[in-house]
Amino acid sequence: MKKTVLVLGGYGNFGKRICETLSNHKNITLLIAGRSRHKAEALCTQLRNKHVPALVKAVVVDIFSESFPQQLKELNPFLVIHTSGPFQGQNYRVPQACIDAGAHYIDLADDRRYVCDISTLDAQAKEKHLFLTSGASSVPGLSSVVIDHFLPAFSRIDSIDICIAPGNRAERGEATVKAILSYTGHPISVFENGQWNNIIGWMSSRKVDFGKTIGKRLLANVDVPDLELFPSRYSPVKTVNFQAGLELPFLHWGMVIMAWLVKKGFVKNWAPLVKPIVASSNWFLGLGTDIGGMIIKLTGVDNLQTSKEIFWRLTAQHGVGPYIPTLSAIILAEHLLADKPFIAGAQACLGLYTINDFDDHAKKWGIYHQTFINGVEVVNG
């Protein structure tokens, strides 16, 4: 019997990549959903022309409409994958509707409150024996998997430093940019040196070396769920840091100026101007590269009580970087479709799969990672 998978925002920057992958499963009906029937049908046609084994259909869905909960019950999906960001300001009407409809739920949320508070639905999800998870993306989905992989090498982790640097030519979605703009220049609560402090979004710039393939990239403060979830998950860690950046220095410093204008009170919020901001940044798509990367650096002491640093570096070339945020959701969706055991309830996406699961998909796109322990590269680290 075919299982129905509904992808909300199915033709968007991340949704279409999830649909491309899941359409290779023969025993599913894949519903590509969004407010534009034309865009949904266009992707369906594209996939059918590739003779994918899944049955693909376009569905017009507006998650903000009053009729959405009833429509979801009528569609009766086995699984809903929610990619319709930005998640900043969204409530839990979508996962709540999934619980009411008896559907599993996965989202790619990057909003701190949305991901961290998904557990408020835990009791309801357990009662219906459903799997709900939020943040099945690069963070905290992948980042937690990487840290969990290296956790046995430490008796104590003192600091976690996470960096993401997309290539300028890589495709970027408007929702992602809007999310970043929403906290640019605003305070972000972070755990530093064992206590909570406020830093400013898209400030505290620094340059980080991503290796020979990528080179050095400018980074600045970004708000992600990891900043709140990791201090308790990896206690007694003293510092958790996350930064991201733009490849082109003049765009990066332009964002820093925008952050300064918000901090000083000249601008309240840049998010409403996302369309002209994205349009102006697109003028420069011909510059830079399509190469992106991710770094996770862990410092602490090993089981012999000696200092230890593990430096994990991921590289994505040829414009495949936007696939990385989709892999957590794809992996978990495939686990559910294969009837693998799951823990019922609603939870942030923390350590829900293995690094080997990630590698099985990443290698298809030529995405690779390297590990350095105390400065020395190790094989299969």
N, C-alpha and C positions, 0 to 999 in steps of 0.2 A: 504493500500500500504506500502510495506517494505521501510524503510529508510536505506540508506547505510552509515555505519560508517567506516572510514579508520583510522587505528591506525598505525602511522609511528613508526618504532622500536617496533612493536607489540609483538615480542618475547623476548624483553630485560627485564631488571630487573623490571622496572616499567610498561612497555607496556604489558607484559604478565598478570600482575595483573589486569590491566584495562580490557583486553580482557576477562579474566576469569569472571569478574563481569558483563560486558555488554553482554556476551554471554547468560545470563539468560533472556534476553529480546527477546520475540518471534517475534516481528514485525520488526526486523532489519536484514540486511545483514552485517556481520562483516568481514571486509577485514583486515587480519593480514599481515602487509607490512614490508618489509626490503630488504636488499640486498641478503640475503640467503634464497633461496626457501626451502632448506632442513629444516632449523630451523622454518620457517613459517609453512610448511606442518606438521612438528612434533607437533607443538602446536595445529594446526587444528585437527589433529588426536586425540590428548589428549582430546580436548574439545568434539569432536564427540563421543568419547568413554564414556563420561559422559552424553550423550544424551541431550545436551543443546538445548534449543528451537530456538536459533538464527541460521541463515544460516551462517556458517563460511567458509571463503575462504582464501587461501594463494595468495599473490600478490608480485611479485618482483618489488621493487621500490628503486631507488637511487635518493635521494633528490638533489644531486649535479650534476646529469646528465642534459644535455641540453634538453633532451626530457621530463623531469619531468613535466613542466607546461602543455604540451599537453596530457601527460598520465593522469594527474589529471582530465582534462576536459573529457577525454574518460571514466574514472571510474565514474565520475559524483556523488561524495559523497554528502550526506546531511551535514555531519560533518567530519572534520579531527582533530584527536588528535595527536599532534606532541610530541613524547617522545625521539626522536633521538638526544640526547646530545653527547658531551658537546655543550652548546649553545654559549660558549665563542668563538668569532670570526665568528659566523654564521651571515649572513645578513638576510633580510626579504623575501628571494625568496619563502619560503614555504607559509607564510601567504599571500604574494602577489599573489601567484598562486591560493590560495584558494579564494581570492576575485575575481580573473579573472574567476574561475570555478564556482562561485556562491555557495561556501561552507562555512559553519560556521567553526570556527577555535579555538582550545584550545591547549595550550602547557604547559609543566611542566618546563619551563625554570627557571634556578636559576641565570643566568648571569645578572648582574646589568644593563648594558647598553641595553641588549636585552629586558628586561622586562620594564624598565623605558621609553624607546623610542618607544614602540609599538604604541603609540598614533599618530605617524607620518602617520599611515595608517587609522586614524580615519575617515577622510572625505570620503575616498574611500569606507570604510566599511558601513558608513551611507548611502551613495548613493545607494549601493546594498542591503541595509537593512539586513546586516549580523552582526553576533555576533563574535567578535574576542577578545580573552583575552590571556594574557601571564602571567606566574607565577602561574598557577593553581596547586599549590603544598603546601608543609608545609609552605613555605614562598614565597610570602606574602599572598597566598590564605587563609590558615588556620589562620595564625598569626593575620591577619587583622580582620577576623571574630571573633576571641576571644576578641580582644581589643574593637571592635565595640559593642560586647555583654555587656561589662562592662562600656562602655563610659558613660551611664546615671548616674552611681554612682559617677562620678567626675564632679566638676565644672572646674577643671583644672588637666591635667596630666603633671607631671614634668619630669618623667623618665620612659623609657620602656627598660626592660632588657629581652632578649630572649635567651634561651639556648636549644640546642639539643644534646643529647648524645645517639647514637645508641649502641646496644650491639655488642660485637666483633664477635659473631657467626651469627649475622643477615646477610643475603645475601647483598652484596654490588656490585654495578655496576661499571664497568671501567670508564664510562663517568663521573660519579659523582666524582670519585677519581681524574680524570684528571682535572676536573673543579677546585677542591680545590688546586691541585698542581700548577695551572696556576697563582694563586696569593699568594702562600706560599712564604713569605719573601719579598713581594712587598707592597708598600704603599696602604692603604685603607682609603678613605675619610669617616669620621664619624662626627656626630653632638654631641659634648660634651660641657656641660655647656653653651649652647647658641651660640656656634660658631663651624665652621668646622675645624677639625684637621685631620692629617694623623696618622694612626697607622700601624703596620706591620702585614701582614697576618701570622697566626699561631704563634703569640707571645702573650705576656701579659697573660701568663698562670695563671689560678686560679682553685681552687677546689670548686665545688658546690654540695650541698646536694640535691639529687633527691628523698629523702624519704627512708623508710625502705626497700622497695622492690628492689630498684636500688642501693641505697647507694650514696656515694660521687664519683663524676667523675671529671677528669681534663678537662678543656676547654681552648680554645685559639681563637684568632680573625679569623673570617671568613667573606668574602665579600658576601652580599646578597642584593637584591633590597630594602628590608625594610629600610636599613640604609639611603637610599636616599628618599624613598617615605614617610616614617612616620613623619619626622620633619614637613612637610607641612600639611599632612593629620591630624595630631594630635596636631597642633599648639595651644598653645605656649609651647609644650614640649621642655625641655632644653637638654635632653640627650637620645639618642637611641643607644642601645648596642646589639650586637649579637655575640654569641660565640658557638662553637661546639667542640666536642672532641672525642678521641678514648678511649675505655674502658681500654685497657692494657696500664699501665703507660710507659713501655719502648717504645711502639710504639708512644705514644704521645710525649715523650721527643725526640725520634728520629726525628719526624717531626719538633720539635722546633729547633733542630740542623740544619736540612735542611733549615729552614727559615733563620737561622743565616748565613748560607753559601751564600744564595742568597743576603741577606742584605749587606754582606761584599763584594760581587762581585765575589766570587769564583765560583758560579754557576749562570747562567742567568735565567734558567727556568727548573723546574723539570718535567713539563707536558710531554715532549717527551719521558720520561723514565717511563711512567705510567705502561706499561706492566710488566717489571721486578719488579717495586715497588709493584704492586698488587700481583704478583706471590709470592714475598717474604713475604708479609703480610699474604698470605693464608697459609703459613707454621704454623701459630699460630691460625688457626680457631678453634682448639680444646680447646683453653684457653678462659677464660672469660665466659660470659653468652650470651643468646639470648634476653636479656631484654633491652629495650631502653626507653627513655623518652624525654619530652619536657617541658620547664618551660617558663612562661611569667609572669614577675613581673612588676606591675604598681604602681607607687607612685605618690601622688599628694594631692589634697584637695577635700573634698566632697562638697555637696551643702550647708552644714552648715559651710563651711570654716574651717573644722578641718582636720588634717592630716589623710590620708587614704592610706593603702597599700593592694593591691589585688594580691595574689599569686596563679596562676593557674598552675596545674601540671598534665601532661598526662603520663600514663604508658602503655607500650605495652610489653606483655610477649609472650613467646613461639614462638619467631622469626617472629611475625607479624608486627614488626616495619616498614618494607619496604612498607606495604600497606598504611601507613599514607600519604606519598607524593602523592599517587594516588587518594585520596578521593575527593579532590577539583575538579579534572577533571571529575571524575565519577559523582559527584553530578550535576555539570553543564551540562554534557552530557545528563543525565537523564531528567533534566529540559527542555532541547531543544527537546529531543525525545518525551516528553509529551506535547509539544506545549505550554509550559508555557510562559508568556510574558517575553521579554528580551529587553534590551536597545541596539539598533543597534549602532555599532561603534567599535573602537579598543581601548582597555584599559588594564592596568595592573589589575591583579586579586585582587581587593580590596573590601572586604565586599560584595561579590556577592552571598552569601548564608547565612544561619543562623547556629548557634551552634546546633540547633535541627536537621537540615539536616545532620550535621556531626555525631551527636550521632546515628542517625538512621542507619548509615553504620558502625560506629566504634564498636557498640555493637555486631555486627555479628562476629567480630574478638576478642572480649573480651578486646578491648581497652577502657580504662576508664580514667576519669580525676577528679581531686579534686580542690576545691577552698577554699582558706584561706583569710579571711578579717581581717587585723590587727592581724595576727597570729592565728586566731580562725577558725577552719574548719566549713564551712556552707554546708548545704544540698541543692542540686539543685541550686548551685550558678552560 
